[in-house]
């Protein structure tokens, strides 16, 4: 991850005064642009939808309670980025971006525990902790801030690389200044805890997650729990969370089956290695699996199906999928995830028709995972024209959805609409805040348009010209900021 080169383009923040919301968002975008380029960044629509759904409920609770202003809600991104990493970590970035490493989802027992971590991180953002830390230390330049934040992220899966990013004596000395103070940690605990019940999550999840983290702390952090290094636990914080839980609070509900499936998915997609995949395959084929509790059975079988896919044993994956499908048929949310897995498996088997059958008929408001899978299936079948309209609707409502733009680029390419395809490829880069790459693609579109003709080409060429001017303006702004920082 080329952190220092990216950090050189971070927005200027004056002489240390509190950042404006716009400046904080710009800082976040610059850091996130580097995360998008990192190989550990991943797209998984099912996990993304699950985690984002939890965060969205917490955001609505924060708005309702007045912890987040309407202006902040409008200006910030409020978006989760998935990191393919087995370490247990989540982090908040300026501007309402959140990183979720698969290792964290792989160890939480309930959605309430995941919600507790996201609520804590959300509260760091809503309480403006990063701008407040920056304001406390006027020595911090945008270059240093970007290097430190990126270094902290990279250190989760490569401690040596993370340390290398935090170069220079001044940067190393200032690193501690970016660690949240004890008061800020307590404030994030208090505000985050207050969001749980209004968002529909059991407050016990907050306490249970603290107990889990405390147990990990006692076992000595071996590098798998970066969250413990950046958010050190204290006995006072743990006691405070326990004291906030009412004594007559009813027991937390059991985790839904869909949570077990998401945990299994995170474990496998974190790419723990062939040995673990094979171990999970053996576990899923255990003769006594039918006698296990339903949630455990669903998790183990989901791990088995996905591990078999990773190992390219599609016949075994299909054999393991059939009993899983039976296990979840009475649970609507879990059955839906099984249908998505069925479609994924069919695509891996090269059977686009079976994938479309698994997904069922299209709907007016098709969810993102179904839409993206249906697009893959229709592209494989050479009949993707019908999905162009739904994808255009998706990117109109969510212009920052790079995966949807990429799917649309592939659809238009298959239809021979090359100008539209190039424009969509440029929009992928805009969604990932790589304005220089977007300008390159739009200029390629202009070059192609000069060789074309016809009414459709003329209209599309005009759109490309307009977008090029807009994106160039964004790129010029980045360039000005870089010069101010140097």
C-alpha positions in Angstrom: 0.0 0.0 0.0 1.8 3.2 -1.1 0.7 5.2 1.9 3.2 8.0 1.8 2.6 8.9 -1.8 -1.1 9.0 -1.1 -0.7 11.0 2.1 1.2 13.7 0.3 -2.1 14.6 -1.3 -4.1 14.9 1.9 -6.2 18.0 2.3 -4.7 21.0 4.1 -6.1 21.6 7.6 -4.8 25.0 8.5 -2.8 25.4 11.7 -4.3 22.7 13.8 -7.8 24.1 14.4 -10.7 21.7 14.4 -11.4 20.2 10.9 -14.6 21.1 9.1 -16.8 18.2 8.1 -15.8 18.7 4.4 -12.1 18.5 5.3 -12.7 15.4 7.4 -14.5 13.7 4.5 -11.7 14.6 2.1 -9.1 13.2 4.5 -11.1 10.0 4.7 -11.5 9.7 1.0 -7.7 10.0 0.4 -7.1 7.2 2.9 -9.9 5.0 1.5 -8.5 5.5 -2.0 -5.4 3.6 -0.9 -7.5 0.9 0.8 -9.4 0.3 -2.5 -6.0 -0.3 -4.2 -4.8 -2.7 -1.5 -5.0 -6.4 -2.4 -6.6 -7.1 1.0 -9.7 -5.1 0.1 -12.5 -7.4 -1.0 -16.0 -7.4 -2.4 -18.5 -9.8 -1.0 -22.1 -8.6 -1.5 -23.6 -11.0 1.1 -21.2 -10.0 4.0 -21.3 -6.4 2.9 -25.1 -6.3 3.0 -25.2 -8.0 6.4 -22.6 -5.7 8.1 -23.9 -2.5 6.4 -27.4 -3.4 7.6 -26.2 -3.5 11.2 -24.3 -0.2 10.8 -27.3 1.5 9.1 -29.6 0.6 12.1 -27.0 2.2 14.5 -26.8 5.3 12.3 -30.6 5.8 12.4 -30.5 5.4 16.2 -27.6 7.9 16.4 -29.7 10.4 14.4 -32.8 9.8 16.5 -30.8 10.4 19.7 -29.1 13.5 18.5 -25.6 12.0 18.6 -25.2 12.7 14.9 -26.3 16.0 13.3 -28.3 16.0 10.0 -25.4 17.8 8.4 -22.9 15.1 9.4 -25.3 12.4 8.2 -25.6 14.1 4.8 -21.9 14.9 4.3 -20.3 11.7 5.5 -20.1 8.4 3.7 -21.2 5.9 6.4 -19.8 3.0 4.5 -18.1 -0.3 5.5 -15.1 -1.6 3.6 -14.3 -5.3 3.9 -10.7 -6.3 4.5 -9.7 -9.9 3.7 -7.7 -10.5 6.9 -7.9 -13.0 9.7 -6.9 -10.6 12.4 -9.7 -9.4 14.7 -10.1 -5.7 14.0 -12.4 -2.9 12.9 -11.5 0.7 12.5 -13.1 4.1 11.9 -11.7 6.6 9.5 -12.4 10.3 9.0 -15.5 11.1 7.0 -17.6 8.1 8.1 -15.7 5.2 6.5 -15.3 2.0 8.5 -13.0 -1.0 7.9 -14.2 -4.4 8.9 -11.6 -7.2 8.8 -13.1 -10.7 8.3 -11.3 -11.9 11.4 -13.7 -9.9 13.6 -16.8 -11.3 12.0 -15.4 -14.7 12.3 -15.2 -14.6 16.1 -18.4 -12.8 17.1 -21.1 -15.1 18.5 -24.1 -12.9 17.8 -25.0 -9.9 15.6 -25.3 -7.9 18.9 -21.6 -8.4 19.5 -20.7 -7.2 16.0 -23.1 -4.2 16.6 -21.3 -3.3 19.8 -18.0 -2.9 17.9 -19.6 -0.9 15.1 -21.4 1.2 17.6 -18.2 2.0 19.4 -16.4 2.9 16.1 -19.4 4.9 14.9 -19.3 6.9 18.1 -15.6 7.8 17.5 -16.8 9.4 14.3 -19.9 11.2 15.6 -18.1 12.6 18.6 -15.3 13.9 16.2 -12.5 12.2 18.1 -10.0 12.2 15.2 -10.4 15.9 14.5 -10.1 16.6 18.2 -6.9 14.6 18.5 -5.5 16.4 15.5 -6.4 19.7 17.0 -4.5 18.8 20.2 -1.2 18.4 18.4 -0.5 21.2 16.0 2.7 19.4 14.8 0.6 16.9 12.9 0.6 17.6 9.2 -1.8 16.0 6.7 1.2 13.9 5.4 1.9 12.6 8.9 -1.8 11.9 9.7 -2.3 9.9 6.5 0.9 7.9 7.0 -0.1 7.1 10.6 -3.6 6.1 9.9 -2.7 4.0 6.9 0.2 2.5 8.9 -2.1 1.5 11.7 -4.4 -0.2 9.2 -1.7 -2.1 7.4 -0.1 -3.2 10.8 -3.1 -5.4 11.4 -2.0 -7.9 8.7 1.7 -6.9 8.3 3.3 -5.4 11.4 6.6 -4.8 9.6 4.9 -3.0 6.7 2.8 -0.9 9.1 5.9 0.1 11.1 7.7 1.0 7.8 4.9 3.4 6.9 5.3 5.3 10.2 8.8 6.5 9.2 10.7 9.3 10.9 11.2 10.1 14.5 8.6 12.8 14.6 6.0 10.4 13.2 6.8 7.6 15.6 6.6 10.1 18.5 3.3 11.4 17.3 1.8 7.9 16.8 0.6 7.8 20.4 -1.2 11.1 19.8 -3.5 9.3 17.4 -4.4 6.7 20.0 -7.7 7.6 21.4 -7.5 8.9 25.0 -9.1 7.1 27.9 -11.8 9.8 28.0 -12.5 9.3 24.3 -12.7 5.5 24.7 -15.1 5.9 27.6 -17.2 8.3 25.6 -17.3 6.0 22.6 -18.3 3.2 25.0 -21.1 5.3 26.6 -22.5 6.6 23.3 -22.1 3.3 21.6 -23.9 1.5 24.4 -26.8 4.0 24.3 -27.4 3.1 20.6 -27.8 -0.6 21.0 -31.3 -0.9 22.3 -32.8 1.9 20.1 -31.2 0.1 17.1 -32.8 -3.1 18.0 -29.8 -4.9 19.5 -29.4 -6.5 22.9 -27.2 -4.4 25.1 -25.8 -7.6 26.5 -23.9 -7.9 23.2 -21.7 -4.9 24.3 -20.8 -6.5 27.6 -20.3 -9.9 26.0 -17.9 -8.4 23.5 -15.9 -6.7 26.2 -15.6 -10.0 28.1 -14.4 -11.7 24.9 -11.8 -8.9 24.4 -10.7 -9.1 28.0 -10.2 -12.9 27.7 -8.0 -12.3 24.6 -6.1 -9.6 26.5 -5.4 -12.1 29.3 -4.0 -14.6 26.8 -1.6 -11.9 25.6 -2.2 -10.2 22.3 -0.2 -12.2 19.7 -0.9 -9.8 16.9 -4.3 -11.2 16.0 -6.2 -8.6 17.9 -5.1 -5.1 16.6 -8.3 -3.7 18.1 -6.9 -4.3 21.6 -3.8 -2.3 20.7 -5.6 0.7 19.3 -8.5 0.5 21.9 -6.8 -0.7 25.1 -9.2 -2.1 27.6 -9.1 -1.0 31.2 -10.8 -2.5 34.2 -12.8 0.7 34.7 -14.2 0.5 31.1 -15.2 -3.1 31.6 -16.8 -2.4 35.0 -18.6 0.6 33.5 -20.2 -1.5 30.8 -21.2 -4.2 33.2 -22.8 -1.5 35.5 -24.8 -0.1 32.7 -26.6 -3.3 32.0 -29.9 -3.4 34.0 -30.1 -6.3 36.5 -33.6 -7.3 35.2 -32.5 -7.3 31.5 -34.0 -10.3 29.8 -31.5 -12.8 28.3 -30.2 -11.9 24.9 -31.9 -13.7 22.0 -30.1 -16.6 20.3 -28.1 -15.6 17.2 -30.2 -16.1 14.0 -29.1 -18.8 11.5 -28.1 -16.1 9.0 -25.4 -14.9 11.5 -24.0 -18.4 11.6 -23.8 -18.4 7.8 -22.0 -15.0 7.8 -19.5 -16.2 10.4 -18.8 -19.3 8.3 -18.5 -17.2 5.1 -16.0 -14.8 6.8 -13.9 -17.6 8.1 -13.5 -19.3 4.7 -13.1 -16.1 2.6 -10.4 -14.8 5.0 -8.3 -17.5 3.2 -6.9 -19.2 6.3 -5.1 -21.8 4.2 -5.6 -25.3 2.7 -5.1 -27.1 6.0 -8.0 -25.3 7.7 -10.2 -25.6 4.6 -9.6 -29.4 4.6 -10.3 -29.6 8.3 -13.6 -27.8 7.8 -14.5 -30.2 5.0 -13.9 -33.1 7.3 -16.0 -31.5 10.1 -18.9 -31.0 7.6 -18.7 -34.7 6.7 -18.6 -35.9 10.3 -21.1 -38.8 10.8 -22.5 -37.2 13.9 -23.2 -33.7 12.5 -27.0 -34.4 12.3 -27.1 -34.5 16.1 -25.5 -31.1 16.6 -27.6 -28.0 17.5 -29.1 -26.4 14.4 -27.0 -23.2 14.4 -23.8 -25.1 14.8 -24.8 -27.5 12.0 -25.6 -24.6 9.7 -22.3 -22.9 10.4 -20.3 -26.1 9.9 -22.1 -27.1 6.7 -21.7 -23.6 5.3 -18.0 -23.7 6.0 -17.8 -27.1 4.3 -19.6 -25.9 1.1 -17.5 -22.8 0.8 -14.2 -24.6 1.7 -15.0 -27.2 -1.0 -15.5 -24.4 -3.5 -12.2 -22.8 -2.6 -10.5 -26.3 -3.1 -12.2 -26.6 -6.5 -14.1 -29.8 -5.4 -17.5 -28.7 -6.8 -19.0 -32.2 -6.6 -18.4 -32.4 -2.9 -19.6 -28.8 -2.4 -22.9 -29.7 -4.1 -23.2 -32.8 -1.9 -22.7 -30.8 1.3 -25.0 -28.0 0.1 -28.1 -30.3 -0.1 -28.4 -31.0 3.6 -27.6 -27.3 4.4 -30.5 -26.3 2.2 -32.8 -28.6 4.2 -31.5 -27.2 7.5 -32.4 -23.6 6.6 -35.7 -24.0 4.7 -37.8 -22.9 7.6 -35.8 -19.7 8.1 -36.5 -17.0 5.5 -33.2 -15.0 5.9 -31.1 -18.1 6.0 -32.9 -19.7 3.1 -32.3 -16.6 1.1 -28.5 -16.9 1.8 -28.7 -20.6 0.7 -30.3 -19.5 -2.6 -27.4 -17.1 -3.1 -24.9 -19.9 -2.3 -26.7 -22.1 -4.8 -26.3 -19.6 -7.5 -22.7 -19.0 -6.7 -22.1 -22.8 -6.8 -23.9 -23.1 -10.1 -21.8 -20.3 -11.6 -18.6 -22.1 -10.4 -20.0 -25.3 -12.1 -20.4 -23.3 -15.3 -24.2 -23.6 -15.3 -25.6 -20.2 -15.8 -29.2 -21.5 -16.3 -29.0 -23.2 -12.9 -27.8 -20.0 -11.3 -30.7 -18.1 -12.7 -33.1 -20.8 -11.5 -31.7 -20.6 -8.0 -32.1 -16.8 -7.9 -35.7 -17.1 -9.1 -37.6 -14.4 -11.1 -36.4 -10.8 -11.0 -38.2 -8.3 -8.9 -38.7 -4.5 -9.2 -36.5 -3.8 -6.1 -34.0 -6.6 -6.3 -31.4 -6.6 -3.5 -27.8 -5.9 -4.4 -26.4 -9.4 -3.9 -29.1 -10.9 -6.1 -28.6 -8.2 -8.7 -24.9 -8.7 -9.0 -25.2 -12.5 -9.1 -27.9 -12.3 -11.7 -25.7 -10.1 -13.8 -22.8 -12.6 -13.6 -25.2 -15.4 -14.7 -26.7 -13.4 -17.6 -23.2 -12.4 -18.7 -22.2 -16.0 -18.7 -25.3 -16.9 -20.7 -24.6 -14.1 -23.2 -28.0 -12.4 -22.4 -27.2 -9.6 -20.1 -29.2 -6.9 -21.9 -32.1 -7.3 -19.6 -30.1 -6.3 -16.5 -28.7 -3.1 -17.9 -31.8 -1.1 -16.7 -31.8 -2.4 -13.1 -28.0 -1.7 -12.9 -28.5 1.8 -14.2 -31.1 2.4 -11.5 -28.7 1.0 -8.9 -25.8 3.3 -9.8 -28.2 6.3 -10.1 -29.3 5.8 -6.5 -25.8 4.7 -5.3 -23.2 6.4 -7.5 -20.5 5.2 -5.1 -21.2 1.5 -5.8 -18.0 0.6 -7.7 -19.1 -3.1 -8.1 -22.4 -2.1 -9.7 -20.5 0.2 -12.1 -18.1 -2.6 -13.0 -21.0 -5.0 -13.7 -22.6 -2.3 -15.9 -19.4 -1.9 -17.8 -19.3 -5.6 -18.5 -22.9 -5.6 -19.6 -22.4 -2.7 -22.0 -19.2 -4.3 -23.3 -21.1 -7.5 -24.1 -23.7 -5.4 -26.0 -21.0 -3.7 -28.0 -21.7 -0.3 -26.5 -18.0 0.5 -26.0 -18.3 4.2 -25.1 -20.8 3.4 -22.4 -18.6 0.6 -21.1 -15.5 2.9 -20.9 -17.6 5.6 -19.1 -18.8 3.0 -16.6 -15.1 1.9 -16.0 -14.3 5.5 -15.3 -17.1 5.7 -12.8 -15.6 2.7 -11.0 -12.5 4.8 -10.4 -14.5 7.8 -9.3 -16.3 5.6 -6.8 -12.9 4.6 -5.5 -11.7 8.2 -5.4 -9.0 7.6 -8.0 -9.7 10.6 -10.1 -6.5 10.4 -12.2 -7.4 6.9 -13.4 -11.0 8.1 -14.1 -9.6 10.9 -16.2 -7.5 8.4 -18.2 -10.5 6.3 -18.9 -12.7 9.2 -19.9 -10.0 10.5 -22.3 -9.8 7.0 -23.8 -13.6 7.3 -24.3 -13.1 10.7 -26.1 -10.5 9.1 -28.4 -12.8 6.3 -29.2 -15.7 8.7 -29.9 -13.7 10.5 -32.5 -13.5 7.3 -34.5 -17.2 6.5 -34.1 -20.3 8.0 -35.5 -24.1 7.9 -35.2 -26.6 9.5 -32.9 -26.0 7.2 -30.0 -22.2 7.7 -30.1 -22.8 11.5 -30.2 -25.0 11.5 -27.1 -22.6 9.3 -25.2 -19.6 11.4 -26.3 -21.3 14.4 -24.9 -21.9 12.7 -21.6 -18.2 11.7 -21.5 -17.1 15.3 -22.2 -19.3 16.5 -19.3 -18.0 13.9 -16.9 -14.4 14.6 -17.9 -14.8 18.3 -17.0 -16.3 17.4 -13.6 -13.7 14.7 -12.7 -10.8 16.9 -13.9 -12.1 19.6 -11.5 -11.9 17.0 -8.6 -8.4 16.0 -9.8 -7.2 19.6 -9.9 -8.5 20.1 -6.4 -6.4 17.2 -5.2 -3.4 18.6 -7.0 -3.8 22.0 -5.3 -4.1 20.3 -1.9 -0.9 18.3 -2.6 1.0 21.5 -3.3 -0.2 23.1 -0.1 1.0 20.1 1.9 4.5 20.2 0.4 
